Amino acid sequence: MLTAVLLAVPGLATAQTVIEPPETKYSIEEDVAIGEEAAEQVRQQLPAFENDAVEYYVTRLGERLVEAIPSEFMHPEFAYTFEVVDEDGINAFALPGGPMFLHRGMLEAALTEGGIAGVMAHEISHVALRHGTAQATRGEKFQWGALAGTIAGAVIGGTAGRAVMEGTSFGLGAFFLKYGREFEKQADLLGARVMASAGYDPRELATMFELIEQQNRSGAPEWLSSHPNPGNRSEYIAVEAELLTIDDPVTDTREFERIQASLNGEAVPITAEGAVSGTRPERPDTDTQYYEVAGVYAVDVPKNWIELPGAEAITFSPEDGHIRTRNQSSFSHGVQIGMAERAGGNLAQVHAAFSESLTAGNPQMQATGGAAQQYLAGRRAYLTIFTNFSEATGWQETVMISTTILPDGRLLYLIAVSPEDEYADYAQTFGELTRSVRLLPK
């Protein structure tokens, strides 16, 4: 059941502040084209932060916020994307049409997930309200080729922003494109609504701004250079928050804690369940190595995977693809192969019983379809694909389960696992490994 938190207080007017998007002479399609061109210029100036787990986390958070944009400000043509750049400064910016860039320093500075969500909701609001091209409309007449770089340079700010703008015909004189106080207040107010609808307390947006203001006294965060304080920012955000209802409040922020620890160079934290989160290993090697197991079968495994023997099964996994916990070891990437005694029944019944034994201990594990026939170790087998949420890593994952019955009556099973967003990189490896399993001669 969904829960909600009502922030309104008795006796306070319940009408939310009216937000009127400013006029722009540009079409929706031009917003998208300008944003795409500007994003390419940004990527040439700012180094990408190579961390798949952080990128995946930010993307999931961004998608949740985009879904919460009020319908009157939703533009289906916009393609919101979320990228992290390897910069220390406290900064984030979004471009017309949806591309958003967050500095690593912004993620490191945030005290809560709601703080990150607040900054992202604010930037999403600039896009939804089309502030970039509205600001350009109010300025001088631009040549199309220079407009993307001018907007990108203005919202980036700092040295990198100047580098982008110097590549246009306007140079440093284009700093007028930094958002004015009117647009900032609109983005604050709409951002508060987006946050509440996505399950976050809008007051965390005000708290994040206060943190940025505090750090500005000593380090002048870049974010403030392009997002000036309209005045009384915390106060009016708090007032607006009292008029909003938080739908389905977000209470589980363990993934934020894991990401923060990783960004700050700390050891991977122990969760309440005692699990240590995994990391994203390198992709499977196309070269393989040969293994013989228990004198029963042989298998070809990617060369960059290691063998992790167990009491009842053997796991082949990348070096960083297994997860250590206080009580056991599991794996986030790789394949486990084992044999078990079966209670009886035909292959379909045995496969169903084995799959049910796994889902019983993993309540979020759901089959994506029915069992399909295939071959394992040269024998008829069944395959079922599942989705599952891993409490150990905080990732949605894909799980493949294959089973067959050996000549001696035992069950041979193969379980393949990868994060859902990496499945495309592992599906071929899983298929080739499954086909390589063969029984050894007696």
C-alpha positions as CSV (number, residue, x, y, z in Angstrom):
1,M,0.0,0.0,0.0
2,L,1.3,3.5,-0.9
3,T,1.7,5.9,2.0
4,A,1.7,9.7,1.9
5,V,2.9,12.5,4.1
6,L,0.9,15.7,4.2
7,L,3.0,18.8,4.8
8,A,0.2,21.3,5.0
9,V,-0.5,22.9,8.3
10,P,-3.9,24.0,9.7
11,G,-5.0,27.5,8.8
12,L,-2.5,27.9,5.9
13,A,-3.8,28.7,2.4
14,T,-3.6,25.6,0.2
15,A,-3.2,27.2,-3.2
16,Q,0.2,26.4,-4.7
17,T,2.2,29.2,-6.3
18,V,1.2,29.6,-10.0
19,I,4.1,29.0,-12.4
20,E,3.9,30.5,-15.9
21,P,6.6,29.3,-18.3
22,P,8.3,32.2,-20.0
23,E,7.9,32.8,-23.7
24,T,10.4,31.4,-26.1
25,K,10.6,31.9,-29.8
26,Y,12.2,28.4,-30.2
27,S,10.3,25.2,-31.0
28,I,10.4,22.1,-28.9
29,E,12.4,20.4,-31.6
30,E,14.9,23.3,-31.5
31,D,15.3,22.9,-27.7
32,V,16.2,19.2,-28.3
33,A,18.6,20.0,-31.1
34,I,20.3,22.8,-29.2
35,G,20.7,20.6,-26.1
36,E,22.2,17.7,-28.0
37,E,24.7,19.9,-29.7
38,A,25.6,21.7,-26.4
39,A,26.0,18.3,-24.6
40,E,28.6,17.3,-27.2
41,Q,30.5,20.4,-26.5
42,V,30.3,19.7,-22.7
43,R,31.7,16.2,-23.2
44,Q,34.7,17.6,-25.0
45,Q,35.5,19.9,-22.1
46,L,34.6,17.9,-19.0
47,P,36.0,14.4,-18.3
48,A,33.5,11.6,-17.7
49,F,33.5,10.0,-14.3
50,E,34.1,6.3,-15.1
51,N,32.0,4.6,-12.4
52,D,29.1,2.5,-13.7
53,A,27.5,2.1,-10.3
54,V,27.4,5.9,-9.7
55,E,26.1,6.5,-13.3
56,Y,23.4,3.8,-12.8
57,Y,22.3,5.3,-9.4
58,V,22.1,8.8,-10.8
59,T,20.1,7.6,-13.9
60,R,17.6,5.7,-11.7
61,L,17.1,8.7,-9.5
62,G,16.8,11.1,-12.5
63,E,14.2,8.8,-14.1
64,R,12.1,8.8,-10.9
65,L,12.1,12.6,-10.9
66,V,11.3,12.9,-14.6
67,E,8.2,10.7,-14.1
68,A,7.1,13.2,-11.4
69,I,7.0,16.3,-13.6
70,P,3.5,17.7,-13.6
71,S,1.7,16.9,-16.9
72,E,1.4,20.6,-17.9
73,F,5.2,20.9,-18.0
74,M,5.9,17.5,-19.5
75,H,7.3,17.5,-23.0
76,P,7.4,13.9,-24.4
77,E,9.9,15.0,-27.1
78,F,12.5,15.8,-24.4
79,A,15.1,13.0,-23.8
80,Y,16.4,13.5,-20.2
81,T,19.8,11.9,-19.7
82,F,22.1,12.0,-16.6
83,E,25.9,12.0,-16.7
84,V,28.5,12.4,-14.0
85,V,31.7,14.3,-14.8
86,D,34.9,14.0,-12.9
87,E,35.1,17.5,-11.4
88,D,35.5,18.5,-7.7
89,G,33.3,21.6,-7.9
90,I,29.9,21.7,-6.4
91,N,28.0,22.1,-9.6
92,A,25.2,20.6,-11.8
93,F,23.5,21.8,-14.9
94,A,21.0,20.8,-17.5
95,L,20.7,21.8,-21.1
96,P,17.6,22.4,-23.3
97,G,15.8,19.2,-24.2
98,G,17.1,17.2,-21.2
99,P,20.8,16.4,-21.0
100,M,22.0,16.8,-17.4
101,F,25.5,16.8,-16.0
102,L,26.4,16.4,-12.3
103,H,29.9,17.1,-10.9
104,R,31.3,14.3,-8.7
105,G,31.9,17.1,-6.1
106,M,28.1,17.7,-5.9
107,L,27.4,14.0,-5.2
108,E,30.2,14.0,-2.6
109,A,28.9,17.1,-0.8
110,A,25.3,16.0,-0.5
111,L,24.3,14.9,3.0
112,T,21.2,13.0,2.0
113,E,19.7,11.4,-1.1
114,G,17.0,14.1,-0.9
115,G,19.7,16.7,-1.3
116,I,20.9,15.2,-4.6
117,A,17.2,14.7,-5.7
118,G,16.6,18.4,-4.9
119,V,19.4,19.7,-7.1
120,M,18.4,17.3,-9.9
121,A,14.7,18.3,-9.6
122,H,15.7,22.0,-9.8
123,E,17.7,21.4,-13.0
124,I,14.9,19.2,-14.5
125,S,12.6,22.2,-13.8
126,H,14.8,24.5,-15.8
127,V,14.5,22.1,-18.7
128,A,10.7,21.5,-18.3
129,L,10.1,25.3,-18.2
130,R,12.4,25.8,-21.2
131,H,14.5,28.5,-19.4
132,G,17.5,28.0,-21.6
133,T,15.9,29.1,-24.9
134,A,13.6,31.6,-23.1
135,Q,16.7,33.3,-21.8
136,A,18.1,33.3,-25.3
137,T,14.9,34.7,-26.6
138,R,15.3,37.7,-24.3
139,G,18.8,38.4,-25.5
140,E,20.3,39.4,-28.8
141,K,19.7,37.5,-32.0
142,F,21.9,34.4,-32.1
143,Q,23.4,32.5,-34.9
144,W,22.2,28.9,-34.6
145,G,25.7,27.5,-34.6
146,A,26.8,29.7,-31.7
147,L,23.7,29.3,-29.5
148,A,24.4,25.8,-28.3
149,G,27.9,26.7,-27.1
150,T,26.7,29.9,-25.6
151,I,24.0,28.2,-23.5
152,A,26.3,25.3,-22.5
153,G,29.1,27.7,-21.5
154,A,26.7,29.9,-19.5
155,V,25.2,27.0,-17.4
156,I,28.5,25.2,-16.9
157,G,30.3,28.3,-15.5
158,G,33.9,28.4,-14.5
159,T,36.9,27.7,-16.7
160,A,35.3,24.9,-18.6
161,G,32.3,27.1,-19.3
162,R,34.5,29.9,-20.7
163,A,36.3,27.3,-22.9
164,V,33.0,26.3,-24.4
165,M,31.8,29.9,-24.9
166,E,35.1,31.0,-26.4
167,G,34.4,28.6,-29.2
168,T,31.4,30.6,-30.2
169,S,31.1,34.0,-31.8
170,F,30.0,35.6,-28.6
171,G,32.9,34.8,-26.2
172,L,32.8,35.9,-22.6
173,G,30.1,38.5,-23.3
174,A,27.5,35.8,-23.3
175,F,27.5,35.4,-19.5
176,F,24.1,37.1,-19.5
177,L,22.7,33.6,-20.2
178,K,23.2,32.7,-16.6
179,Y,19.7,32.2,-15.1
180,G,18.2,35.3,-13.5
181,R,16.4,35.3,-10.2
182,E,12.9,35.0,-11.8
183,F,13.9,31.7,-13.5
184,E,15.7,30.5,-10.4
185,K,12.6,30.9,-8.2
186,Q,10.4,29.2,-10.8
187,A,12.9,26.2,-10.8
188,D,12.9,26.1,-7.0
189,L,9.1,26.0,-6.8
190,L,8.6,23.5,-9.6
191,G,11.5,21.5,-8.2
192,A,9.8,21.3,-4.9
193,R,6.6,19.9,-6.5
194,V,8.7,17.3,-8.5
195,M,10.4,16.2,-5.3
196,A,7.2,15.7,-3.4
197,S,5.6,13.8,-6.2
198,A,8.7,11.6,-6.4
199,G,8.7,10.8,-2.7
200,Y,11.2,13.4,-1.3
201,D,10.7,16.2,1.2
202,P,11.2,19.5,-0.6
203,R,12.7,21.0,2.5
204,E,15.8,18.9,1.7
205,L,16.2,21.2,-1.4
206,A,16.4,24.2,0.9
207,T,18.9,22.4,3.1
208,M,21.1,21.6,0.1
209,F,21.1,25.2,-1.0
210,E,22.0,26.3,2.5
211,L,25.0,23.8,2.4
212,I,26.1,25.3,-0.9
213,E,25.8,28.9,0.5
214,Q,27.9,27.9,3.5
215,Q,30.6,26.4,1.3
216,N,30.4,29.5,-1.0
217,R,31.8,31.6,1.9
218,S,35.1,29.7,1.6
219,G,35.2,28.1,-1.8
220,A,32.7,29.8,-4.1
221,P,30.9,26.7,-5.6
222,E,30.4,27.1,-9.3
223,W,26.7,26.2,-9.0
224,L,26.0,29.6,-7.4
225,S,27.6,31.5,-10.3
226,S,24.9,30.3,-12.7
227,H,22.1,29.9,-10.2
228,P,21.9,33.0,-8.1
229,N,19.8,33.1,-4.9
230,P,16.6,35.0,-5.6
231,G,16.4,36.0,-2.0
232,N,14.7,34.2,0.9
233,R,15.1,31.0,-1.0
234,S,14.9,28.6,2.0
235,E,11.9,30.4,3.3
236,Y,9.7,30.3,0.2
237,I,10.7,26.7,-0.5
238,A,9.6,25.8,3.1
239,V,6.3,27.6,2.6
240,E,5.7,25.8,-0.7
241,A,6.6,22.5,0.9
242,E,3.8,23.0,3.4
243,L,1.3,23.0,0.5
244,L,2.5,19.7,-0.9
245,T,1.8,16.0,-0.2
246,I,4.7,13.6,-0.4
247,D,3.4,10.6,-2.3
248,D,5.0,7.2,-1.4
249,P,7.9,8.7,0.7
250,V,11.3,7.3,-0.1
251,T,12.7,5.7,3.1
252,D,15.3,3.2,1.8
253,T,18.5,5.2,0.9
254,R,21.1,2.4,1.5
255,E,22.2,2.7,-2.1
256,F,22.9,6.4,-1.6
257,E,25.1,5.5,1.5
258,R,27.0,2.9,-0.6
259,I,27.6,5.4,-3.4
260,Q,28.7,8.1,-1.0
261,A,31.2,5.7,0.7
262,S,32.6,4.7,-2.7
263,L,32.9,8.4,-3.8
264,N,34.7,9.3,-0.6
265,G,37.2,6.5,-0.9
266,E,35.9,4.7,2.1
267,A,35.7,0.9,2.6
268,V,32.4,-0.4,1.2
269,P,29.9,-0.2,4.1
270,I,28.2,-3.0,5.9
271,T,24.4,-2.8,5.5
272,A,21.8,-3.5,8.1
273,E,21.6,-7.1,6.7
274,G,25.3,-7.5,7.0
275,A,26.1,-7.5,3.3
276,V,28.9,-5.8,1.6
277,S,28.0,-4.2,-1.7
278,G,29.7,-5.4,-4.9
279,T,31.5,-3.4,-7.6
280,R,31.3,-3.4,-11.4
281,P,34.0,-5.7,-12.8
282,E,35.6,-5.6,-16.2
283,R,33.6,-7.2,-19.0
284,P,34.0,-11.0,-19.7
285,D,37.1,-11.9,-21.7
286,T,36.4,-13.5,-25.1
287,D,39.2,-16.0,-24.6
288,T,38.3,-19.0,-22.4
289,Q,40.0,-21.5,-20.1
290,Y,39.1,-25.1,-19.6
291,Y,37.9,-26.6,-16.3
292,E,37.0,-30.1,-15.2
293,V,34.7,-30.4,-12.3
294,A,34.2,-33.3,-9.9
295,G,35.2,-35.7,-12.7
296,V,31.7,-35.3,-14.1
297,Y,31.7,-32.4,-16.5
298,A,33.9,-29.8,-18.2
299,V,33.3,-26.2,-19.0
300,D,35.0,-23.3,-20.8
301,V,35.1,-20.1,-18.8
302,P,36.3,-16.5,-19.6
303,K,40.0,-16.2,-18.8
304,N,39.4,-13.2,-16.6
305,W,37.0,-15.2,-14.3
306,I,38.2,-17.0,-11.2
307,E,37.1,-20.3,-9.6
308,L,35.3,-20.0,-6.3
309,P,34.8,-23.6,-5.0
310,G,31.9,-24.2,-2.6
311,A,30.6,-27.1,-0.6
312,E,27.9,-28.1,-3.1
313,A,28.6,-26.0,-6.2
314,I,31.4,-24.1,-8.0
315,T,31.1,-20.5,-9.0
316,F,33.0,-18.8,-11.8
317,S,33.1,-15.0,-11.4
318,P,35.1,-11.9,-12.3
319,E,37.6,-10.9,-9.6
320,D,35.2,-8.1,-8.4
321,G,32.0,-10.0,-9.2
322,H,31.5,-11.8,-5.9
323,I,30.2,-10.3,-2.6
324,R,31.6,-11.1,0.8
325,T,29.2,-10.9,3.7
326,R,29.5,-11.7,7.4
327,N,28.0,-15.1,7.0
328,Q,28.4,-16.1,3.4
329,S,29.7,-15.3,0.0
330,S,27.5,-14.6,-3.0
331,F,28.1,-13.3,-6.5
332,S,26.8,-10.4,-8.6
333,H,28.4,-11.4,-11.9
334,G,29.1,-14.9,-13.1
335,V,27.8,-18.4,-13.2
336,Q,27.3,-21.1,-10.5
337,I,27.2,-24.8,-11.5
338,G,26.2,-27.5,-9.1
339,M,24.7,-31.0,-8.7
340,A,21.9,-32.0,-6.3
341,E,19.8,-35.1,-5.6
342,R,16.3,-34.9,-6.9
343,A,13.2,-36.0,-5.1
344,G,11.7,-37.5,-8.3
345,G,9.4,-36.4,-11.1
346,N,10.1,-35.5,-14.7
347,L,12.4,-32.7,-15.9
348,A,9.7,-30.1,-16.0
349,Q,8.6,-30.9,-12.5
350,V,12.2,-30.9,-11.2
351,H,13.0,-27.6,-12.9
352,A,9.9,-26.0,-11.4
353,A,10.7,-27.3,-7.9
354,F,14.3,-26.1,-8.1
355,S,13.3,-22.7,-9.3
356,E,10.7,-22.4,-6.5
357,S,13.3,-23.3,-3.9
358,L,15.3,-20.3,-5.0
359,T,12.4,-17.8,-5.2
360,A,11.3,-18.9,-1.7
361,G,14.4,-17.3,-0.3
362,N,14.3,-14.3,-2.6
363,P,10.8,-12.8,-2.5
364,Q,11.6,-10.1,-5.1
365,M,12.7,-12.7,-7.6
366,Q,10.1,-12.9,-10.4
367,A,10.1,-15.0,-13.6
368,T,9.9,-13.0,-16.8
369,G,8.2,-15.8,-18.7
370,G,7.7,-19.5,-18.8
371,A,10.4,-22.2,-18.9
372,A,12.0,-22.7,-22.4
373,Q,13.6,-25.9,-23.6
374,Q,17.4,-25.9,-24.3
375,Y,20.4,-28.2,-23.9
376,L,22.8,-28.4,-21.0
377,A,25.7,-30.9,-21.0
378,G,24.3,-32.4,-24.2
379,R,21.0,-33.2,-22.5
380,R,17.6,-31.8,-22.8
381,A,17.2,-28.9,-20.3
382,Y,14.9,-26.1,-19.2
383,L,15.7,-22.5,-18.9
384,T,13.8,-19.7,-17.0
385,I,14.9,-16.1,-16.7
386,F,14.1,-14.1,-13.6
387,T,14.5,-10.5,-12.4
388,N,15.6,-9.9,-8.8
389,F,16.6,-7.0,-6.6
390,S,19.9,-7.7,-4.8
391,E,19.9,-6.4,-1.3
392,A,23.7,-6.9,-1.2
393,T,24.4,-4.6,-4.1
394,G,21.3,-2.5,-4.4
395,W,21.1,-3.4,-8.1
396,Q,18.2,-4.9,-10.1
397,E,19.6,-8.1,-11.6
398,T,18.8,-10.7,-14.2
399,V,19.1,-14.4,-13.2
400,M,19.1,-17.3,-15.6
401,I,18.4,-20.8,-14.2
402,S,19.0,-23.9,-16.3
403,T,18.5,-27.5,-15.2
404,T,18.9,-31.0,-16.6
405,I,18.9,-34.6,-15.3
406,L,22.2,-36.5,-15.4
407,P,22.3,-40.2,-16.4
408,D,22.8,-41.1,-12.7
409,G,19.5,-39.3,-11.8
410,R,21.1,-36.3,-10.2
411,L,20.1,-32.7,-11.1
412,L,22.7,-30.6,-12.8
413,Y,21.9,-26.9,-12.5
414,L,23.5,-23.6,-13.8
415,I,22.7,-20.2,-12.4
416,A,23.9,-17.1,-14.3
417,V,23.7,-13.7,-12.7
418,S,24.4,-10.1,-13.9
419,P,23.0,-6.6,-13.1
420,E,20.0,-5.9,-15.3
421,D,21.7,-3.0,-17.0
422,E,24.7,-5.1,-17.9
423,Y,22.8,-8.1,-19.1
424,A,23.4,-7.2,-22.8
425,D,27.2,-7.5,-22.1
426,Y,26.8,-10.9,-20.4
427,A,24.0,-12.7,-22.3
428,Q,26.3,-14.0,-25.0
429,T,28.9,-15.2,-22.5
430,F,26.2,-17.0,-20.5
431,G,25.0,-18.7,-23.7
432,E,28.4,-19.8,-24.8
433,L,29.4,-21.0,-21.3
434,T,26.1,-23.0,-21.1
435,R,26.7,-24.6,-24.5
436,S,30.3,-25.5,-23.5
437,V,29.3,-27.7,-20.6
438,R,29.8,-31.4,-21.5
439,L,29.9,-34.6,-19.6
440,L,33.2,-36.4,-19.1
441,P,33.5,-40.0,-20.3
442,K,33.3,-42.6,-17.5
